[in-house]
Amino acid sequence: MRCYNCGVEVRGRVNVCPLCHNKLEEEENPGEDVFPVFPKGRTEKKISFNRVFWFVFFNAVSICVAVNIIFETQFWSMIVAAGLIYVYVLIKNTILSRTEISKKFFFQTIVLSTIFIAIWLAFFKQDGYNMSWVFEYVLPILYAVSALAYGILIFFRVHNFNDYIIYELFIIILGVMPLVLFFCGVIKLGIPALICFFVCLFVFLSNLIFSWKFVINELKRRFHA
C-alpha cells in the first residue's frame, strides 16, 4: 500500500496511512505483513526440572518407606525425603534462582533445620544413638551463623537491605528456641544454646544502635503499625 500524500510505502495489510490518516492505495506488488503468520506446527513438550525432581522424589521416598515397613526398621526414609528436599531448595532457590540473597539464606536455614530434625525423629528412639547433638550443637550453631550473616549484611547496607530485617527477626526467634529447650529440660548441654542466644541478641542490639531509625521504620511498615 502507498500513501501518495506523504509519498511513503506502508507495509502490512492496512488501509489508512499512520502519518496523515489518509486512505492508502494498493500497489501492484503489495508488501509483506509486518507480523508474518508462522505455520502452526506440533509443539514439543519440555521436561522441566520440577517434574523430573518430583518424579524422582516420590518414587525414591515410596521405595524407602516400603523398605522401612517391610523390614520394620527405623524410619530413615525421612532422612532421604529431607535430603532430597534440600537438594531441590539448593538447586531451585539458591543456584538457579535470581531472588535476593536474604531469601536464599532464610530458605537454606529452614531447610537445613528440617533435615536435622528429620534425622532426630528417625533415630532418637533407637537404642545406642544419642541424637541430642541435633538440638545441642547443630541448630544453635546454624542459627547463630545465620543471624550473624544477616547482621553483617544489614550493617554494610547491601542492596535491598530492607528485605533482610524481617528474615533476620525470624532467625533471631529461632535462635532463642535452643535456650528455651535447655530451660525446659529437653536438652542437657546449654553452652551452645547460650552462645547462640547472645549472638542473636548482639546482632539485634547492633542493628538497633547503628540503624535504629531504619529498623523501627521498617518494622512499622512491615507490621502496619
C-alpha positions as CSV (number, residue, x, y, z in Angstrom):
1,M,0.0,0.0,0.0
2,R,1.1,3.5,-0.8
3,C,0.2,7.0,0.6
4,Y,0.6,9.4,-2.3
5,N,0.0,12.3,0.2
6,C,3.1,11.5,2.2
7,G,5.0,9.7,-0.5
8,V,5.7,6.6,1.5
9,E,5.0,3.0,1.2
10,V,3.3,1.3,4.1
11,R,4.0,-2.4,4.7
12,G,1.2,-4.6,6.1
13,R,-2.5,-5.0,5.5
14,V,-3.7,-1.6,6.5
15,N,-6.0,0.9,4.7
16,V,-5.0,4.2,6.4
17,C,-1.7,6.0,6.5
18,P,-0.2,6.0,10.0
19,L,1.2,9.5,9.4
20,C,-1.6,11.5,7.8
21,H,-4.5,9.1,8.2
22,N,-5.5,9.4,4.5
23,K,-6.7,6.4,2.6
24,L,-4.0,4.2,1.1
25,E,-4.0,3.0,-2.5
26,E,-2.9,-0.5,-3.3
27,E,0.1,-1.0,-5.4
28,E,0.6,-3.8,-7.9
29,N,3.1,-5.7,-5.7
30,P,1.9,-5.3,-2.1
31,G,4.5,-5.8,0.7
32,E,4.6,-8.5,3.2
33,D,2.8,-8.3,6.6
34,V,4.6,-6.5,9.4
35,F,3.8,-9.5,11.6
36,P,4.1,-12.6,9.4
37,V,2.0,-15.6,10.2
38,F,4.0,-18.6,11.1
39,P,2.6,-22.0,10.3
40,K,1.3,-23.9,13.2
41,G,3.3,-26.9,14.0
42,R,3.5,-29.5,16.7
43,T,4.7,-28.1,19.9
44,E,7.3,-30.1,21.8
45,K,6.8,-30.6,25.5
46,K,9.8,-29.6,27.5
47,I,10.7,-31.7,30.5
48,S,11.1,-29.2,33.4
49,F,13.3,-29.6,36.4
50,N,10.3,-29.6,38.7
51,R,8.7,-32.6,37.0
52,V,11.9,-34.6,37.0
53,F,12.6,-33.9,40.6
54,W,9.2,-34.7,42.0
55,F,9.1,-37.9,39.9
56,V,12.4,-39.0,41.5
57,F,11.3,-37.7,44.9
58,F,8.0,-39.6,45.2
59,N,9.4,-42.8,43.8
60,A,12.5,-42.8,45.9
61,V,10.6,-41.9,49.1
62,S,7.9,-44.5,48.4
63,I,10.6,-47.2,47.9
64,C,12.3,-46.2,51.2
65,V,9.1,-46.2,53.1
66,A,8.2,-49.6,51.8
67,V,11.6,-50.9,52.9
68,N,11.1,-49.4,56.4
69,I,7.7,-51.1,56.7
70,I,8.7,-54.5,55.4
71,F,11.9,-54.8,57.4
72,E,10.4,-52.9,60.5
73,T,13.4,-50.6,60.7
74,Q,13.7,-47.1,61.9
75,F,12.2,-44.6,59.5
76,W,15.4,-43.5,57.9
77,S,13.3,-42.7,54.8
78,M,12.6,-39.4,56.5
79,I,16.2,-38.5,56.1
80,V,16.1,-39.4,52.4
81,A,13.0,-37.2,51.9
82,A,14.6,-34.3,53.8
83,G,17.8,-34.7,51.9
84,L,16.0,-34.6,48.5
85,I,14.0,-31.6,49.5
86,Y,17.3,-29.8,50.5
87,V,18.7,-30.7,47.1
88,Y,15.6,-29.2,45.5
89,V,15.9,-26.0,47.5
90,L,19.7,-25.8,46.9
91,I,19.2,-26.0,43.1
92,K,15.9,-24.3,42.6
93,N,16.0,-21.5,45.2
94,T,19.7,-20.9,45.5
95,I,21.7,-21.9,42.4
96,L,19.1,-21.2,39.7
97,S,17.1,-18.5,41.5
98,R,17.7,-14.8,40.9
99,T,16.0,-13.9,44.2
100,E,17.7,-11.8,46.8
101,I,20.4,-13.3,49.0
102,S,18.2,-12.7,52.1
103,K,15.6,-15.2,50.9
104,K,18.3,-17.7,49.9
105,F,19.9,-17.5,53.4
106,F,16.5,-17.9,55.0
107,F,15.4,-20.9,52.9
108,Q,18.8,-22.6,53.5
109,T,18.4,-22.2,57.3
110,I,14.9,-23.5,57.4
111,V,15.6,-26.5,55.1
112,L,18.8,-27.5,57.0
113,S,16.9,-27.3,60.3
114,T,14.2,-29.5,58.8
115,I,16.8,-32.1,57.7
116,F,18.4,-32.3,61.1
117,I,15.1,-32.5,62.9
118,A,14.1,-35.3,60.5
119,I,17.3,-37.1,61.4
120,W,16.4,-36.7,65.1
121,L,12.9,-38.0,64.5
122,A,14.2,-41.0,62.6
123,F,16.8,-42.1,65.2
124,F,16.0,-40.6,68.6
125,K,14.2,-43.8,69.8
126,Q,16.8,-46.2,68.5
127,D,19.0,-47.9,71.2
128,G,22.6,-46.8,71.2
129,Y,22.0,-43.5,69.5
130,N,22.2,-40.2,71.3
131,M,20.6,-37.7,69.0
132,S,20.6,-34.8,71.4
133,W,23.5,-33.3,69.5
134,V,21.0,-32.0,66.9
135,F,19.5,-29.5,69.4
136,E,22.6,-29.1,71.5
137,Y,25.1,-28.3,68.8
138,V,23.8,-28.2,65.2
139,L,20.8,-26.0,65.5
140,P,22.4,-23.4,67.8
141,I,25.4,-23.1,65.5
142,L,23.2,-22.9,62.4
143,Y,21.0,-20.1,63.8
144,A,24.0,-18.2,65.3
145,V,25.8,-18.2,61.9
146,S,22.7,-17.2,60.0
147,A,21.9,-14.3,62.4
148,L,25.5,-13.1,62.3
149,A,25.4,-13.2,58.4
150,Y,22.2,-11.1,58.4
151,G,23.7,-8.6,60.8
152,I,26.8,-8.1,58.7
153,L,24.7,-7.7,55.5
154,I,22.5,-5.1,57.1
155,F,25.4,-3.3,58.7
156,F,27.1,-2.8,55.3
157,R,23.9,-1.7,53.6
158,V,23.7,-4.2,50.8
159,H,21.2,-3.5,48.0
160,N,17.6,-4.1,49.0
161,F,18.6,-4.5,52.6
162,N,15.1,-3.6,53.8
163,D,14.1,-7.2,52.9
164,Y,16.7,-8.5,55.4
165,I,15.1,-7.2,58.5
166,I,12.0,-9.5,58.6
167,Y,14.1,-12.6,57.8
168,E,16.6,-11.7,60.4
169,L,13.9,-11.4,63.0
170,F,12.6,-14.9,62.2
171,I,16.2,-16.3,62.6
172,I,16.6,-14.5,65.9
173,I,13.4,-16.0,67.2
174,L,14.6,-19.4,66.1
175,G,17.9,-18.7,67.8
176,V,16.1,-18.3,71.1
177,M,14.5,-21.8,70.9
178,P,17.5,-23.9,71.9
179,L,17.8,-21.9,75.1
180,V,14.1,-22.5,75.8
181,L,14.6,-26.2,75.2
182,F,17.5,-26.1,77.7
183,F,15.5,-24.4,80.4
184,C,12.6,-26.9,79.8
185,G,15.0,-29.8,80.3
186,V,14.7,-31.2,76.8
187,I,18.5,-30.8,76.3
188,K,21.2,-31.0,78.9
189,L,24.0,-29.0,77.4
190,G,23.2,-25.3,77.4
191,I,26.5,-23.6,76.5
192,P,25.9,-23.7,72.6
193,A,22.3,-22.6,73.2
194,L,23.5,-19.7,75.4
195,I,26.1,-18.7,72.9
196,C,23.5,-18.7,70.1
197,F,21.2,-16.6,72.3
198,F,23.9,-14.0,72.9
199,V,24.9,-13.9,69.3
200,C,21.3,-13.2,68.2
201,L,20.9,-10.6,71.0
202,F,24.2,-8.9,69.9
203,V,23.0,-8.8,66.3
204,F,19.6,-7.4,67.2
205,L,21.1,-4.7,69.5
206,S,23.7,-3.8,67.0
207,N,21.1,-3.1,64.4
208,L,19.1,-1.0,66.9
209,I,22.2,1.0,67.8
210,F,23.6,1.6,64.3
211,S,20.4,1.6,62.3
212,W,17.7,2.1,64.8
213,K,15.7,4.6,62.6
214,F,15.7,2.3,59.7
215,V,14.9,-0.8,61.8
216,I,11.9,1.0,63.5
217,N,10.5,2.4,60.3
218,E,10.9,-0.9,58.5
219,L,9.2,-2.8,61.3
220,K,6.3,-0.3,61.3
221,R,5.9,-0.6,57.6
222,R,6.0,-4.4,57.7
223,F,3.5,-4.8,60.5
224,H,1.4,-1.7,59.5
225,A,2.0,-0.1,62.9
